[in-house]
Amino acid sequence: MNLKDFGYFYENTDFSVGTPARITAVHKGRYAFVSELGDGTATLKSREYYFDGETFPTVGDFVLISYNPGGESLIVKTLDRKTYFSRRDPDKRRGEQAVAANFDYVFIMQSLNHDFNPKRMERYLTAARQSKAEPVIVLTKADLTDDYLDFILGVSRVAENVKMHIVSAKTGYGMDELAPYLEKGKTLAFLGSSGVGKSSLVNALAGEVIMDTNGIREDDSKGRHTTTHRELIMLKCGAMIIDTPGMRELGMWDVTEGLGDAFTDVEAFVRRCRFRNCRHGVEPGCAVREALDSGELDHARFESYLKLKCESESAETRVRKMQFYKSVAMKKKNKNKEIY
């Protein structure tokens, strides 16, 4: 097996410390992988990850492993990522939760029913922009309606200059439009809440049933979680999909850059304000307030921007605190080594 078929893109890597592999699934401390020596499962080497601060791997990561053909291998190093998506861990004590890495496109999925939610789309788009991959809006379940106009307008208000496709995995409508993204060696990350049809779309793109699907409740169009863990799926065409458990709530972690890219309309007015630290209230020369009063800037859009900016700044503060405590712990550890 050639690891380049799995998207391997590194030119120079120190193979003396391990064999290159790609993480294909995460199961509570155990990692499934593929490598040119074979596939299998692995655990983290304790010293590197729990004491030396090595970045914990997630699905899609390329790592170096100490390969064991007769049992579990050891992951010794996480290689640099070209793209990376994370969120605030639902367990707030843990901080950041890695979701996926090294993907080329982010399919931001919402269905043409009650699940359609522009504010949630703004969150996904902000995270996708931060990841540095190309975001793509995919509206699923086109067979549920004949009138797409309101949905298209809803997307255009929050995702300007982002490619959008309307599809139905059930009837095949619009599926041919997704073909350009399915190049050999390319990786797609799927983001969407439960019931949006991620598993059905995976099956349609694969041309076979490889994932279970569940129905949705008719009263609110919400579904049960079909995907229970993050997984990288290889299609027959050679493209790969990273499917994630449905995330109705996406807590922002560090999305400073992604916020500006996702809200270019708001940031254009922010840059025109007279004062750099303008609060966009009663300050003189506030371009944002003038745009809101004149109707050039939508109030709901600006409120979403402020909310995500607040979450991002809170996350940035948590990052600095975690880095400080980590630095203190490392200094204490090194001091103890000197003593003994």
C-alpha positions, 0 to 999 in steps of 0.5 A: 500500500502506498501512503500517498494514496492516503494523501501523504504530502510530506517531502522530508521526514525523519524516519529514524524515529518511526514509520509514517502512518495515517490515523483513520479512527479514534476509539477512546485512547486507541487509534486505527491506522494505515501504513505501508507496512500494514494497518492496525491499532496503536496507543500513544507512547506515554513519555512523548505525549503525556510528559514531553507535550507532543500534540495528541493525534486525531482522525486524518493526522499523519504520525510516526509509529513504532510498528508492531506486526504482531500486536498494538503499535506505538505512536511516537510523533504527530507530524505537522498539519496542513489543515486542522479543525477543533472545537471547545471540548464539551467537558469544559475542563479539558479545553480543546477537542481535536476533530479532524486534520489534513483535509482539503475540503469542509462540507458544511451540511444542512438539510432542506427542512427544519434543520436549516439554521443560518446561525449554525452555518455561520459557526461551521463556516468560521471553524472551516475558514480557521482550518485553512481548508476550502469550505463548501455548503451542501444542502441535503434532502432536496427531495423534501421540497421543490422551492429552494429560493428561501434556502439559497437566499439564507445561504447567500446572507452568511456564506458569500463567495462560498460554493453551494450545492443542493443534493439528494442522496435519495434521488441522486439530484445534484450528486454529479456536482460533487464529483470535482471534489472526489479526486484521488488522494483528496480528503473531505471533512463533513460537518453537520448536526445529527439527522442532516444526512451525512451517512446517506451522502457517504453511502451515495458517494461510495456507491454502496452501503458502508454506513448505517442510517437512521430516520428523523423525527417528523416534528422537528427534523432532528435525528439520532446520532448515527456516527458515534466516532470520528472515522476516515473512509476511503472511497473506491474513487480514491478520495477520502471522507472524514465523518464526524458525530453530529454536532448541533452545538459547536463551541468555538475554540481559537478562530481568530483568523476564521472569524475575519474570513467568515465575516468579511462584510462586518470586518469591512465596517469595523476597519473603518471605525475611527478608533481601533478599540471601538466598542461600536456603541456611542463612540464618534466615527463608528462605521459599524453603528452608522452601517447598522442605522442605515441598514447596510449591515444586518443587525442579526449578522452583527450580533452573530459576529459579536457572539462568536468573537466573544467566544473566540476571545474567551478561548484565547484567554484559556489558551494563554492560561493553559500555556502558562500552567504548562510552562510552569509544570515543565520548569518544575519538571526540569528543576526536579531533574537537576536535583536528582 
